[in-house]
Amino acid sequence: MNVLTVQPVAKLRKKRVRHLQRDKAEKLGLKLKELVWAGYWDTSDGYGYSNNLICLELLKRGYNIEPKWHENCNSINMSKYKAIRDLKSNNILNPQIVFAYLMGIDINVLVDPDIRVLIAYSMWEATEIPPSWVAFFNHADRLLVPSTFCRESFYNSGVTNTEIDVVNLPVNTEIFTYHKRKFSKPFKFLFISTPVKRKGIDVLIKAFMNIFKGNNDVRLHLHTRTWVANPNPILDEMLKLSMHDNRISWSFDAKDDREISIMLKNHHCLIQPSRGEGFGMVPAQALSTGMPVIATGAHAHLDFLSDENAFLISIKGKEDCNHPFYREGQWFIPSQESLEIQMQEVYSKYHYALCKAKQGSIFIQNFSVEHVADKIEDIIKEY
């Protein structure tokens, strides 16, 4: 996710009265079910993907939505959903409520303090957010974040003048359905994410090669996306490290929900040893299918992963992010030794791992698209 610098909004819009009078809105011709939704729409991006799923559900419920797009996205045409692309000609003149990510659209569109409610939404993967974001969020009427970790990070960074609600990102439970698995050989571990330091791919490959040295009955597949900026020293190092181990395979193509679901169901266990997450979509999707999950026991993972439904990697402490996108804050350090222990336990006690994952599959149904839309509607109805 890119760090964006926005204009100081304190000069552009006043703090609104939090609870608008519904009768006043009606006199002005405003409709509760007309929304402007500004942000990412590219379905290969986590937030863009979530925006699409939420707005598709709201459309089913009778909402009229005008999507606006982030300056880093070419257009709404990057959505794979025709129903969303068809909304690009919408022009809602007097929306009562505007949902907005840190966006490149003209912020003056959102300035009317008397009749509009600005609900901001965002996420971050480190313990502190960029300082340039704070003013924007403090001048919103509400801020939605997808995890308790994000709420704490935003609050500790100075977002203290607006109400912060945790609304998880939606899991498409209609596609990521429960799948009955059994132990078989070769036993296949899976990693799905971007090949960057934050995702812990370096810890994973080293742990796999160490704990399963000489074991030809195990495999590790790493699926990642191609858009990661070059040069990528972590990826280069891991490709070089793994190139002589024929048990490790890679794929780099973009896949949709159904293809990811099939990939999950064709493997035994997902591993996500990330140093920082704002939510953790792939572990949630994997858990929805009843797949055993090994993941870092920190940050946003703890909103839906526990010792009861997953295998948590202990952390050795924190480290400064020291990254072009994450200039502030810290990440968590996943323990390679702990990861090796959890991998061995899942491999040697797979029936036990499946029992854990089944409990997780039941729990994650609370993160469905419908449940998230219910939460959004409840917030809308407060205004």
Stockholm file with secondary structure:
# STOCKHOLM 1.0

chainA/1-383         MNVLTVQPVAKLRKKRVRHLQRDKAEKLGLKLKELVWAGYWDTSDGYGYSNNLICLELLKRGYNIEPKWHENCNSINMSKYKAIRDLKSNNILNPQIVFAYLMGIDINVLVDPDIRVLIAYSMWEATEIPPSWVAFFNHADRLLVPSTFCRESFYNSGVTNTEIDVVNLPVNTEIFTYHKRKFSKPFKFLFISTPVKRKGIDVLIKAFMNIFKGNNDVRLHLHTRTWVANPNPILDEMLKLSMHDNRISWSFDAKDDREISIMLKNHHCLIQPSRGEGFGMVPAQALSTGMPVIATGAHAHLDFLSDENAFLISIKGKEDCNHPFYREGQWFIPSQESLEIQMQEVYSKYHYALCKAKQGSIFIQNFSVEHVADKIEDIIKEY
#=GR chainA/1-383 SS CCCCCCCCGGGTCCCCCSSCCHHHHHHTTCCTTEEEEEECCCTTSHHHHHHHHHHHHHHHTTCEEEEEECTTSCCGGGCSCHHHHGGGGCCCSSCSEEEECSCSSCGGGGCCTTTCEEEEECCCSSSSCCGGGHHHHHTSSEEEESSHHHHHHHHHTTCCSSEEEECCCCBCTTTSCCCCCCCCSSEEEEEESCSSGGGTHHHHHHHHHHHTTTCTTEEEEEECCSCCCSCCHHHHHHHHHHTTCTTEEEECCCCCHHHHHHHHHTSSEEEECCSCCSSCHHHHHHHHTTCCEEEESSGGGGGTCCTTTSEEECEEEEEECCCSSCCSSEEEEECHHHHHHHHHHHHHCHHHHHHHHHHHHHHGGGGBHHHHHHHHHHHHHTC
#=GC SS_cons         CCCCCCCCGGGTCCCCCSSCCHHHHHHTTCCTTEEEEEECCCTTSHHHHHHHHHHHHHHHTTCEEEEEECTTSCCGGGCSCHHHHGGGGCCCSSCSEEEECSCSSCGGGGCCTTTCEEEEECCCSSSSCCGGGHHHHHTSSEEEESSHHHHHHHHHTTCCSSEEEECCCCBCTTTSCCCCCCCCSSEEEEEESCSSGGGTHHHHHHHHHHHTTTCTTEEEEEECCSCCCSCCHHHHHHHHHHTTCTTEEEECCCCCHHHHHHHHHTSSEEEECCSCCSSCHHHHHHHHTTCCEEEESSGGGGGTCCTTTSEEECEEEEEECCCSSCCSSEEEEECHHHHHHHHHHHHHCHHHHHHHHHHHHHHGGGGBHHHHHHHHHHHHHTC
//
